[in-house]
């Protein structure tokens, strides 16, 4: 914990960024490699089927982040307030574990009971439904592990073990990559093989994450907590915005899937499947920035060290800007290259893909800043601002435009929904960030003046 309070911010931030980036990137590889392998094996229908499955990942990952980010923010803030001398923060770790178990059981049972109805809701046609079900068959057996992996990785980063969190996720992702090729092509299992490789990879990650509890660095301890429901509510309030960022992507994907099938057809849905995976990479870059900055921000907020908070913000905004520029320029310059990674495109797809990807990718300019802002406000215990941003971006603005634009301005305007949404959200987030920075600066100055007056007396 001393490195957060006393270490050189630049060194600490970039060490945590590299770990968080590796972890977030490999997490996205599960779905990206699956889609690339399945698209090459089964063509556009396979890509479209995995676009239908995409909301499943959004939902299960978001539940893990709800408990993981919410609990670990409070865990780190309490450690900053007490300089690591109080064990009460482990009440929040224990309650986060309890909450994760409850959510995993509910999600697992709900998905198994209503699989077909959910996939149809997510946009599966009669042709795509069997493919989606084949892919999910092995995954259903280990579905809770994806949730637990997100929760544990968040706590490990806040407990001083970002490297182990990355190694665990990396190991599962690497197995998934090699397993995909082995099962899909070598063993000729097709889309089922991609699901099997993903399921085994999640188990490998989970087992490696558990090794943290055997190390001397570990301070996470399960204990009998008091006021479980009150603590669970606090974790949920703090973690909700990060939770909703991911679940909102699932909601938006469902709405896009249904509107695309209504107005544009399967070829457009295949291209949207590619966009979903590119967006997953972009979002993972945003998560890495947020996850690297969050423990530093939380601990220093608890310790009332405003200058270290502002320095961390400077590095976070700089790296978010770099990633935004990279993904926007890549998508504008080489849209067909991105398509060919995920499928062998037909002439129809080659004809329409460049304009679709270029239009949608303009949203990447603001996406990273918007997602990072939710982590920033959470770390500073400002859940209301994070809540407004995540709800507006993920549901209110985007959801409204998905229905309104194609109905009044034509089907092609669907691809402008997210650029407009991200722009409007970024303006609001920047105004709120400037306001809170000003408030925090005044608050920290007041504390310093009060401290000096007390010393003089």
C-alpha positions in Angstrom: 0.0 0.0 0.0 3.0 2.4 0.6 3.7 2.4 -3.2 0.2 4.0 -3.8 0.8 6.6 -1.1 4.5 7.3 -1.5 5.8 5.8 -4.7 6.5 7.7 -7.9 3.1 8.0 -9.5 4.4 7.6 -13.1 6.2 4.3 -12.3 3.3 2.9 -10.2 0.7 3.9 -12.8 2.4 2.4 -15.8 3.3 -0.8 -13.9 -0.4 -1.2 -13.1 -1.4 -0.2 -16.6 0.8 -2.9 -18.2 -0.7 -5.5 -15.9 -4.3 -4.3 -16.3 -3.8 -4.0 -20.1 -2.6 -7.5 -20.4 -5.4 -8.8 -18.3 -8.1 -6.9 -20.1 -6.7 -7.6 -23.5 -6.5 -11.4 -23.0 -10.1 -11.4 -21.6 -11.3 -9.9 -24.9 -9.3 -12.5 -26.8 -11.7 -15.2 -25.6 -14.5 -13.9 -27.8 -12.3 -12.4 -30.5 -10.3 -15.6 -31.2 -13.5 -17.6 -31.1 -15.1 -15.4 -33.7 -12.1 -15.4 -35.9 -11.8 -19.2 -35.8 -15.5 -19.8 -36.2 -15.8 -17.3 -38.9 -13.1 -19.0 -40.9 -14.6 -22.4 -40.3 -18.3 -21.7 -40.7 -18.4 -18.4 -42.6 -20.6 -15.4 -42.0 -23.3 -17.5 -40.2 -20.8 -18.5 -37.6 -19.7 -14.9 -37.1 -23.4 -13.8 -36.8 -24.1 -16.6 -34.3 -21.3 -15.3 -32.0 -22.6 -11.8 -32.4 -25.9 -13.2 -30.9 -23.9 -14.8 -28.0 -22.0 -11.5 -27.3 -24.5 -10.2 -24.7 -24.0 -13.3 -22.6 -20.4 -12.2 -22.0 -21.4 -8.7 -21.3 -23.9 -9.8 -18.6 -21.6 -12.3 -16.9 -18.5 -10.1 -16.9 -20.6 -7.1 -15.7 -21.8 -9.1 -12.6 -18.2 -9.9 -11.7 -17.2 -6.2 -12.1 -20.2 -5.2 -9.9 -18.8 -7.0 -6.9 -15.1 -6.8 -7.9 -14.8 -3.1 -8.6 -17.4 -2.0 -6.0 -15.7 -4.1 -3.2 -12.1 -3.3 -4.2 -12.7 0.4 -4.3 -14.0 0.4 -0.8 -11.2 -2.0 0.3 -8.5 0.3 -1.1 -10.1 3.5 0.2 -10.3 2.1 3.8 -6.6 1.0 3.5 -5.6 4.5 2.5 -7.6 6.0 5.4 -5.9 3.7 8.0 -2.5 3.2 6.3 -3.2 -0.5 6.1 -3.6 -0.9 9.9 -7.3 -1.9 10.0 -8.7 -5.3 9.1 -12.2 -4.1 8.6 -11.7 -3.7 4.9 -11.8 -7.5 4.7 -15.4 -7.4 5.6 -16.0 -5.9 2.2 -13.9 -8.6 0.5 -16.0 -11.3 2.2 -19.3 -9.6 1.3 -18.1 -9.2 -2.3 -17.4 -13.0 -2.4 -20.9 -13.7 -0.9 -22.5 -11.4 -3.5 -20.5 -13.0 -6.3 -21.7 -16.5 -5.3 -25.4 -15.3 -5.1 -25.2 -13.6 -8.5 -23.4 -16.6 -10.1 -26.1 -19.0 -8.9 -28.9 -16.7 -10.2 -27.2 -16.1 -13.6 -26.4 -19.8 -14.0 -29.8 -21.0 -13.2 -31.5 -18.3 -15.3 -29.4 -19.0 -18.3 -29.8 -22.7 -18.2 -33.6 -22.4 -17.7 -34.2 -19.8 -20.4 -31.4 -20.4 -22.9 -33.4 -20.6 -26.1 -35.7 -17.6 -25.2 -32.7 -15.5 -24.3 -30.8 -16.2 -27.5 -33.9 -15.4 -29.5 -34.2 -12.2 -27.5 -30.6 -11.4 -28.4 -31.4 -11.7 -32.1 -31.0 -15.3 -33.0 -32.9 -16.5 -36.1 -33.9 -20.1 -36.8 -30.7 -20.6 -38.8 -28.4 -19.0 -36.1 -30.0 -20.5 -33.0 -28.4 -24.1 -33.3 -25.0 -22.6 -33.9 -25.2 -20.4 -30.8 -26.4 -23.3 -28.7 -23.6 -25.5 -29.9 -21.0 -22.9 -28.9 -22.6 -22.4 -25.4 -23.0 -26.1 -24.6 -19.6 -26.5 -22.8 -19.6 -23.0 -21.5 -22.8 -23.6 -19.5 -20.9 -26.0 -17.2 -18.4 -23.3 -16.0 -20.4 -20.1 -16.5 -19.8 -18.9 -12.9 -16.0 -19.0 -13.3 -16.1 -16.1 -15.7 -17.8 -14.0 -13.0 -15.4 -15.1 -10.3 -12.4 -14.4 -12.5 -13.5 -10.7 -12.9 -14.2 -10.3 -9.2 -10.9 -11.9 -8.0 -8.7 -10.1 -10.6 -10.1 -6.7 -9.3 -9.2 -7.5 -5.7 -5.8 -8.9 -6.6 -4.9 -5.6 -8.4 -5.9 -3.7 -5.2 -4.0 -6.1 -3.0 -0.7 -5.4 -4.7 -0.7 -8.4 -7.1 -1.5 -7.0 -10.6 1.1 -9.3 -12.2 -0.6 -12.4 -10.9 -4.0 -11.2 -12.1 -2.6 -10.7 -15.5 -0.7 -14.0 -15.6 -3.8 -15.9 -14.6 -6.0 -14.3 -17.3 -3.1 -14.5 -19.8 -2.7 -18.3 -19.2 -6.4 -18.9 -19.8 -6.3 -16.7 -22.9 -3.3 -18.4 -24.4 -4.8 -21.8 -23.9 -8.0 -20.5 -25.6 -6.1 -19.4 -28.6 -4.3 -22.7 -29.1 -7.3 -24.7 -28.0 -9.5 -23.0 -30.6 -7.3 -24.1 -33.4 -6.9 -27.6 -32.0 -10.6 -28.2 -31.3 -12.1 -26.2 -34.2 -9.9 -27.4 -37.0 -7.6 -30.3 -36.0 -10.4 -32.2 -34.2 -13.0 -30.8 -36.6 -15.4 -29.8 -33.8 -16.4 -26.5 -35.4 -18.2 -23.9 -33.2 -18.5 -26.4 -30.3 -14.7 -26.7 -30.1 -14.4 -22.9 -29.8 -16.8 -23.0 -26.8 -14.9 -25.9 -25.3 -11.5 -24.1 -25.5 -13.1 -21.0 -23.9 -14.6 -23.1 -21.0 -11.2 -24.8 -20.2 -9.4 -21.5 -20.4 -11.6 -19.9 -17.8 -10.9 -22.8 -15.4 -7.1 -22.4 -15.8 -7.4 -18.7 -15.0 -9.6 -19.3 -11.9 -7.1 -21.8 -10.5 -4.2 -19.5 -11.0 -6.0 -16.6 -9.4 -6.6 -18.7 -6.3 -2.8 -19.1 -5.8 -2.7 -15.4 -4.5 -4.1 -16.7 -1.2 -1.0 -18.8 -0.7 1.4 -16.0 -1.0 2.9 -13.7 1.6 1.7 -10.6 -0.2 -1.9 -11.6 0.3 -3.9 -9.5 2.8 -7.3 -10.8 1.6 -9.0 -12.8 4.3 -12.5 -14.2 4.6 -14.0 -13.2 7.9 -17.4 -13.1 9.5 -18.8 -9.7 8.4 -21.2 -7.5 10.3 -24.1 -5.7 8.6 -23.9 -7.9 5.4 -26.8 -6.3 3.7 -25.6 -2.7 4.3 -22.2 -3.5 3.0 -23.6 -5.3 0.0 -25.7 -2.3 -0.8 -22.6 0.0 -0.5 -20.6 -2.3 -2.8 -23.5 -2.4 -5.3 -23.8 1.4 -5.3 -20.1 2.0 -5.9 -19.7 -0.8 -8.4 -23.0 -0.2 -10.4 -21.5 2.2 -12.9 -18.7 -0.2 -14.0 -21.3 -3.0 -14.0 -23.6 -1.1 -16.2 -20.9 -0.1 -18.7 -20.5 -3.8 -19.5 -24.2 -4.8 -19.2 -25.1 -1.8 -21.3 -22.9 -3.0 -24.1 -25.0 -6.2 -24.0 -28.2 -4.3 -24.1 -27.0 -2.1 -27.0 -25.8 -5.2 -28.8 -29.3 -6.8 -28.4 -31.0 -3.7 -29.7 -28.5 -3.4 -32.6 -28.9 -7.1 -33.5 -32.7 -6.8 -33.7 -32.7 -3.5 -35.6 -30.1 -4.8 -38.1 -32.1 -7.9 -38.8 -35.2 -5.8 -39.2 -33.7 -3.2 -41.6 -30.5 -4.6 -43.1 -30.2 -8.5 -42.9 -27.7 -11.1 -42.1 -24.7 -9.6 -44.0 -25.0 -6.4 -42.0 -25.3 -8.4 -38.8 -22.0 -10.3 -39.7 -20.3 -6.9 -40.1 -21.7 -5.8 -36.8 -20.3 -9.0 -35.2 -16.8 -7.7 -36.4 -17.6 -4.3 -34.9 -18.5 -5.8 -31.6 -15.2 -7.5 -31.4 -13.2 -4.4 -32.4 -15.2 -2.4 -29.8 -14.4 -5.1 -27.2 -10.7 -4.4 -27.8 -11.3 -0.7 -27.5 -13.3 -1.1 -24.3 -10.6 -3.4 -22.9 -8.1 -0.5 -23.4 -10.5 1.7 -21.5 -10.9 -0.8 -18.7 -7.1 -1.1 -18.4 -6.7 2.6 -18.0 -9.5 2.7 -15.4 -8.3 -0.4 -13.5 -4.7 0.9 -13.4 -5.7 4.3 -12.1 -8.5 3.2 -9.7 -6.4 1.7 -6.8 -4.0 4.7 -6.9 -6.9 7.1 -6.9 -8.9 5.3 -4.2 -6.0 5.0 -1.7 -4.9 8.6 -2.2 -8.5 9.8 -1.9 -8.7 7.9 1.4 -5.4 9.5 2.5 -6.5 13.0 1.3 -3.6 13.4 -1.1 -5.0 15.6 -3.9 -1.8 16.3 -5.8 -1.3 12.6 -6.3 -4.8 12.2 -7.5 -4.4 14.9 -10.1 -1.1 13.5 -11.3 -2.7 10.0 -11.7 -5.5 11.7 -13.7 -3.0 13.3 -16.0 -1.4 10.0 -17.0 -4.8 8.2 -17.3 -6.1 10.9 -19.7 -3.0 10.8 -21.7 -3.0 7.0 -22.2 -6.8 7.1 -22.9 -6.1 9.7 -25.7 -3.4 7.5 -27.2 -5.6 4.4 -27.4 -8.5 6.4 -28.8 -6.4 7.8 -31.6 -4.9 4.4 -32.4 -8.2 2.5 -32.8 -9.9 5.3 -34.6 -7.2 5.6 -37.2 -6.8 1.9 -37.7 -10.5 1.4 -38.3 -10.7 4.3 -40.7 -7.6 3.2 -42.6 -8.1 -0.6 -42.9 -11.7 -1.7 -42.4 -11.5 -4.6 -44.8 -8.4 -5.9 -43.1 -10.3 -6.1 -39.8 -13.2 -7.9 -41.5 -10.9 -10.5 -43.0 -9.5 -11.3 -39.6 -12.9 -12.6 -38.5 -14.3 -14.2 -41.7 -13.9 -14.9 -45.4 -16.1 -12.1 -46.7 -18.5 -12.4 -49.6 -18.6 -9.8 -52.3 -21.7 -8.3 -50.7 -19.9 -7.8 -47.4 -16.8 -6.4 -49.1 -19.1 -3.8 -50.8 -20.8 -2.5 -47.6 -18.3 -3.1 -44.8 -15.9 -0.1 -45.2 -18.6 2.6 -44.9 -20.2 0.8 -41.9 -17.0 0.3 -40.0 -15.7 3.8 -40.7 -18.9 5.5 -39.6 -19.2 3.4 -36.3 -15.5 3.8 -35.5 -15.8 7.5 -35.0 -17.3 6.6 -31.6 -13.8 5.4 -30.5 -12.6 9.0 -30.2 -14.6 9.5 -27.1 -15.3 6.0 -25.9 -12.2 5.5 -23.7 -12.6 8.8 -21.9 -16.3 8.1 -21.2 -15.5 4.7 -19.7 -12.5 5.9 -17.7 -14.6 8.7 -16.3 -16.8 6.1 -14.5 -13.8 4.6 -12.9 -12.6 8.0 -11.8 -15.8 9.0 -10.2 -16.1 5.6 -8.5 -12.6 5.9 -7.1 -13.4 9.3 -5.6 -16.7 7.9 -4.1 -18.9 9.9 -6.5 -21.3 7.1 -7.6 -24.0 9.5 -8.7 -21.9 11.1 -11.5 -20.7 7.6 -12.6 -24.3 6.4 -12.5 -25.6 9.2 -14.7 -22.8 8.7 -17.3 -23.2 5.0 -17.5 -27.0 5.1 -17.8 -27.0 8.0 -20.3 -24.4 6.4 -22.5 -25.5 2.8 -22.2 -29.2 3.1 -22.3 -31.0 6.4 -22.5 -29.1 8.1 -25.4 -28.0 5.1 -27.4 -31.3 3.1 -26.8 -33.4 6.1 -28.0 -31.2 6.7 -31.1 -31.2 3.0 -32.2 -35.0 3.3 -32.6 -35.3 6.9 -33.8 -32.6 7.3 -36.4 -33.5 4.4 -38.7 -37.2 5.1 -38.4 -36.9 8.8 -39.4 -33.6 9.1 -41.3 -33.1 5.6 -42.9 -31.5 2.3 -42.0 -28.0 3.5 -42.7 -28.1 6.0 -39.8 -27.9 3.0 -37.4 -24.1 3.2 -37.7 -24.1 6.8 -36.4 -25.9 6.0 -33.1 -22.7 5.4 -31.1 -20.6 8.3 -32.4 -23.4 10.7 -31.4 -23.9 8.9 -28.1 -20.2 9.1 -27.1 -19.9 12.7 -28.1 -22.9 13.9 -26.0 -21.7 11.7 -23.0 -18.1 13.0 -23.3 -19.3 16.6 -23.0 -21.2 15.9 -19.8 -18.4 13.8 -18.3 -15.8 16.5 -18.9 -18.0 19.2 -17.3 -18.6 16.9 -14.2 -14.9 16.0 -14.0 -13.9 19.7 -14.0 -16.5 20.4 -11.3 -15.3 17.7 -9.0 -11.6 18.5 -9.5 -12.4 22.1 -8.4 -14.4 20.9 -5.4 -11.7 18.4 -4.4 -9.0 21.0 -4.7 -10.9 23.3 -2.4 -11.6 20.5 0.0 -8.0 19.5 0.2 -6.9 23.1 0.7 -9.3 23.5 3.5 -8.0 20.4 5.2 -4.4 21.7 4.9 -5.3 25.1 6.3 -7.2 23.5 9.2 -4.2 21.2 9.9 -1.8 24.2 10.0 -4.1 26.2 12.3 -4.3 23.3 14.7 -0.5 22.9 14.7 -0.1 26.6 15.4 -2.4 26.5 18.3 
